[in-house]
Amino acid sequence: MILELVTFRLMDDVSEKRFSAAVRSVDEFLAEQAGFLARQVMTAEDGGRMDLVWWKDLESAQEAARAIREDPRAEPFLACLDPGSTHVSHSELAHSVPRELPW
């Protein structure tokens, strides 16, 4: 199981209301992707954001990353992100409590 961690900041002109709607604009796209398991979007104490996306395998995550750039449903979300602040990493699950994740 792979965790895709995307950290970013919002563009200065993006309101919380706009961002909330934009986050949801990607949900249907993700649900259609092979290997997609779950997603959580977090706000850090300093205002930074984290998009945690769980995938069955790295190949599924990489294929979705290619496809999202061309899907019009992702445009509202991607337009909210400050491109200079965006960082993507992938990690393989090594240990979990509870042992079985719900997805």
Sequence and secondary structure as in RCSB ss.txt:
>XXXX:A:sequence
MILELVTFRLMDDVSEKRFSAAVRSVDEFLAEQAGFLARQVMTAEDGGRMDLVWWKDLESAQEAARAIREDPRAE
PFLACLDPGSTHVSHSELAHSVPRELPW
>XXXX:A:secstr
 EEEEEEE B TT  HHHHHHHHHTTHHHHHTSTTEEEEEEEE TTS EEEEEEESSHHHHHHHHHHHTT GGGH
HHHHHB GGG EEEEEE    SSSS   
